Amino acid sequence: MTSRRPFRRLRRSASSPPRRQTPGAARSALSAVRPPVFTGRLHDARTATAVGRWLGAAFGVCFVTGLVSHYLQHPPDGLADDLPARPVWGYWLTQGLHVATGLAAIVLLLVKLWAVYPRLFVWPPVRSVRHALERLSVAVLVAAAVFELFTGLLNIAEWYPWPFSFIQVHFAVAWVVTGSILLHIAVKAPEIRDHWTRRSAGTLALPAEDATDRRSLLLGMGAAVGVVTLTTVGQTVPPLKALDLLAPRHPDHGPQGLPVNRTAAAAGVSASRLGAWRLEVAGPRPYTLTLDALRDMRQARARLPIACVEGWTVLADWGGVRVRDLVARAGGRPDRASLRVTSLELTGSYRVMEMGTDYVDDPLTLLALTLNGRPLSLDHGFPARIIAPNRPGVLQTKWVHRLEVR
């Protein structure tokens, strides 16, 4: 008898409706899912503002230099002839800055997110319509900034694990990031003003013991940015190439002492296809030249950098025939003509390249046949390639077989 009574009580409990939770129990359950409490003193507006100044400057440099790179590669309709061929080092400088500041911005963004991430756990999560819109704008800013730096980093390494076109998407998201930053600054302007310097009104109200810790944090951040910069910028700045430890390219590594992004094999160009190579020049007076005929023409030399979008740059000595001489021989006027250049490569976004008047008429723009005094290797564009000043590397077309004077 005694053994059956607990069983009957258990059956009644299972069949009976669940007890209604008391208000106190509900509050206890709700408090269990509340976000953590952050007691670290450096998760404050002053630290976020100090880091944000540097991060905003880095994104500003990236945006401006990115526009330069994009419009040099993809000029708007009607503006291709107005792109400048000088200064010779223009693209070298702007793209080097773009990649260097982009890498530094990764460190700055991580520190910025560390300083502000407790704000992601405020309770209640939404207090008003204005607060909801502000949080939404921050979410867009963080997501776009992380996406932009992440895809840019993988582009430097030439790894594209996504199904979309990097150039168009990276360019579009850059505008989203910039707009989000400007909106964020506008919304947070009063708080930024209150914590802009150590003497700002809001900053003076913070605990005095924060100063030493904050200074250590900012010095550590600066050291990390310095290490990242010193170990990667050597691919762009020759005096620092010995420190080029983390960059995916070293300026001296590659055929004939230059890196190669796209090999002949990747482009579908083989030595067997070049046996009967001829240069076709279309224009009012079209003509065809063999490689020997090109070598018999008046040769010119130019010391020019080849600067690639991935951030590496190498200064080299190039020899060949001036493009404006080839255009003039075809009956065109170099000071008015543009040029369409076609490569032997089978596929690729830059198989056909347009060159504006300023480049065509510049005496440093060559159909290059030699690199550092030796004939071009196959990976560097044998038998002939374009080399021009202030020009992205992807537009220094290799394996040229046709020029069309326009």
N, C-alpha and C positions, 0 to 999 in steps of 0.2 A: 504493500500500500504506500509506504513512504517513498518507494522508488518511482511510483507513477505520478506523484503530485508535481514534481518539477517539470515533468514532460507535459502535463496538462497546462501548466502556466506558460511554458514555451510556445505551445500551440496557440493559446489565446493571444500571446504577444505577436506572433507572426500574422495572425488573421486580423488583428485590430488595426485601425487606421493609424498612420504615423502621428506622433504628437506634434502639435503646432509649436514652432520655435518662438521663444519669448523675445521681446524687443532687445533685451540685454544680450541674449545669445547671438542675435542677428548683428548687433554692433560689434560683438567680439569676433564673429566670422569675417565681417567687413574689414576690421582692423588687421586681420591676418593677411589680407591681400594688399594692404597698403604698401607703397614703395618704401625702400630703406631710407633711413635718416643719415645724411652726410654731415660729419662733424669736421672734416678737413678744412683748415682755414684758408687754403689757397683756391678753393672753388668760389671765388668772389668776383665782383664786377671789375675791380681794379686789375686783377690778374688777366681776366678775359679781355679787357680793353688794351692792356699793354701788348699782349700777344696779337690781338686783332689788328693793331696798327701795322705790324710787320706782315701779317698774313694778307691784309688788304693791299699793301704795296706790292707784294709778290704776285697776287692775282692781277693787279693792274698792269704790271710789266708783262706778264704772260699774255694778257688779252691784247695789248697793243702790238707786241711782237708777233703774236699769232695771226693778227689781221694782216700784218706785212707779209708773212709767209703764205697765207691763204690767197691773197690777191696777186702775189707774184706767180703763184702756181695756177690760179684760176681767175684771171682778170675779167672784170665785167665786160659785157659787150660794148665795143667802141672805145675801150680804154687800153687795149693791148699795146697799141703803138705809143702810148704815153708813159709806159713803164721805164724808169731810168736805168741805164747801164752803169752809172756811177753813183756813189763811190764804189770802187772795186770790192772793198771789204764790207759793203753794206749788209748783204745777207749773212755773211759770216758772223757779224756782230749781233744782228737781231735774232737769228736762230740760236746762236750760242747762248744769248741771254734768256731766250724762251725756255730752252731745256734746263739750263742751270737754275733759274728761278722756279721752274716747275718742280724740280727735284727738292729744292729747299722748301717749297710750299708743302710738301708731304709731311715733313717734320713739323712745320708750323701748324698745319691743320690738326695733327694728332695732339699737340699740346693744347690747342684751342678747344678741341672737343673734350679733352680731359678736364679743362678748367670749367666748362659749362655743362657737362653731362648731368650733374644733379638736377639742373633745371628741367631735364626730360622727365623727371619723376615727381614733379610738383603735384599736390593734391588739393582740391580736385583737378583732374587733368584739363578741364575746360571750365572757365568761370563765367565767360560771356561770349557774345558773338565776336567782339573785337579780339578777345584773348584767343579764341579758336582760329581766327584768321592769322593772328601773329604766329601761333604755333605751326600752322600750315605753311606759312612763308619760310619759317626756320627749317621745317622738314624738307621743303623743296631746295633750299640753299645747301643744306648738308648733303642731301642725296646727289645733287648736281655737282657739288665740289668734289665729293669722293669719286663719282663716276669720271669726271674730267681728269683728275690726277691719276686714277687707276688706268684708264685707257691710254693716257699719254705715256705712262711708264712702260706699258706693254708695247706701245708703238716704238719706243726707243729700242726695245729688245727685238722688234720685228716679229712679235707673236700676236696673232689675231684669232683668239678663240671664239669670237662672236660672229653672228651671221650677217651683220649689217656693215655698211661702208664706214670705215673709221673716219675718213676726211670729212664727209658731210655731217655725220652725227657729232663728231668732236667740235666742229665749227658751230653747229646749232646750239649745243649745250653750253658752249662758251658764252653765248649771249644770255642764256638762262642764268648762268652763274653770275654774270656781271649785273644783270637786272636784279637778281635776288640780293646781292651784296648792297646795291644802292638802296633797295627797299628796306633792308635790315638796318642800314645806317640811319635812314630817315626815321624809322620807328623807334630805334634805340638812341636817337640823338641826345635827349635829355640825360639819360644814364651815362652815355659816353662822355658827355661834357662834365658830368659830376665826378668822373673817375679818370680823366684824361692824363693828369699828372699827379705826382705825389702831393702837390699843394692844392689840388682840387678839393672843393668842399666835402664831397662824399667820401673821398679817400681819407681825409683827416679823421673821419669818424670810425675808421677801421682800427682794429687792435694794433698797437705799436709793434708787438712782437712778430707781426706778419712780415715786416720789412726784410728781415734777414732771410727768411725762407723764400719769399718771393724773389729776392735778388738771386738766390742760389738756383731757383727754378729757371729764371730767365737766362742766367749765365750758362746753365746746362743746355738749354735750348739753343743758345747761340753757338756753343761748342759743337752740338750735334749738326747744326746747319753748316758750320765750317768744315767738319769732317766730311760730310756728304759732298759738299762743293769741291773740296780739294781732291777727293778721290774720284771725281767724275769729270771735272771741267778740263782735265788734261786732254780729253779728246777734241777740245776746241782751242785751248790755249797751249801752243807748243812748249813754252818754258816749263809748264807743269805736267808734261806728258809722262815723266818718270813716276808721278803719283797717281796715274790713271789706273786705279785698282778695281773700282766698282763699275765703271762704265762698260757697256757691252762692246765697245770698239776701242782699239788703240790706234792712234794715227799712223803708226809705222808698220802695222801688221797687215799684210796683203800682198798680192802680186805687184811687183815694181815699187814696193814700199808704200802702197796706198790701200786702204780698206776697199772692199767690194760688197755692195749690198745685193745686187742682182747679177749672178754669174751668167756666162754664156749658156751653160747647160740649162739653167732655169728659164732663160729667155728663148730656148729652142734654136740657138745659133751654134752651128758646128763648123769646123774647118772645111768640111767637104762642101758646105753650101757657099763657101767664099772662093772656090776655085775660079769661077768666071765672073768675079765681082766687077761691077762697073758703077760709077757714080753718074746718076742721071740728074741733069739740071734742066728744069722746065722753065720757060720764059718766052719773051718775044723772039729770042734766038736760042732755042734749046740745043743742048749738046750732051755728049757722053764722054767720060774720062776714065781711063784705067788708073790703077794705083801708081804705075810708073809715070803716067802723064801728070798726075797730081804732084808727084815728087819733083818733076821737072819744072813746075811753076815756081814763081818767086815765093820763097819760104819766109815766114815770120815767126817770131818767138814772143811768148808772153808768160810772165810769172803770175799765176792766178791761183786763188784758193778754189777748191771744190768743196762746197759746204752742203751737207745733206740735212734733210729734215729731222733725222734722228739725233742731230746735235754734234756730229763729228765734222771736223774741217781739217784739210791738209793743203798746205801751200806747195805748189809744184811748178816745174818748168815745162811748158807745152810748146810744141813746134808744129807748124802746118801752114795752110793757106788761109789768108784772110777771107772771111765770108763775103765781105763787100767786093773783093776782086772777082769772086765767082759770080756774084749777082751782076756786076757790071759786064762781065763777059757774056752773060745771058741776055743782055740788052735792058736790064733794069737799072733804076737809079737808086743807089744805096741809101740816099738821104730821104727817099720817099717810099721805098719798097718794104714790104714785110715778107716773111719767109715761112713756108710750111716744110718741116723736116720729117722724113719718114725713116723709121728704123727697120732693120731686117728681122727684129724679134717678132715672133709669131703672135703673141698676146701681150697684154699689158695696158694699163691706163694711159701710159705716156709713149706708146708706140708711135703716135703722130704728135708732133709738137709745133706750136705756133711761136714765131719769134717776131717781135715788134721792130719798128724802124730804128729806134735808138740802139738796139743790140746789133742789128744788121750793119749799121753804119759805123759802129765802134771799131777802131783798128785793133783792139785786143780780142775781138770775137773771131775765133779760128775754127776751121774744120781741121782738127788736130790729127796729126799722123804719128807724133812721137810724144813720149812722156819721159821727162828727165833725160833727154838725149837718146832714148832707145825707142824702137818701134813699139806701138801699143801692143800689149798682150791681148789675147782674145777676150779675157774677162773685163778688160778696160776699154773694149770697143773696137778692136782691130777689124777692119783696116782704117776706119776714120770715125771720129766722134766730134760732137760740138763741145767747145769750151768757151764760155762767155763770162764777163765780169758781172758781179751782183746778181747771180742767178742760182736758184735752187738746184741741188745736184740731180734731182729727178728730171730736170729740163736740160741737162747737159747730155743730150741724146747720144747713145752708143750705137755702133754698127749701122751708121748712116749709109743709105744707098740712094736716096732721092731728095733733091732740094727743089722746091717749087716757088719761084719768084712771083709775088702777088702784088 
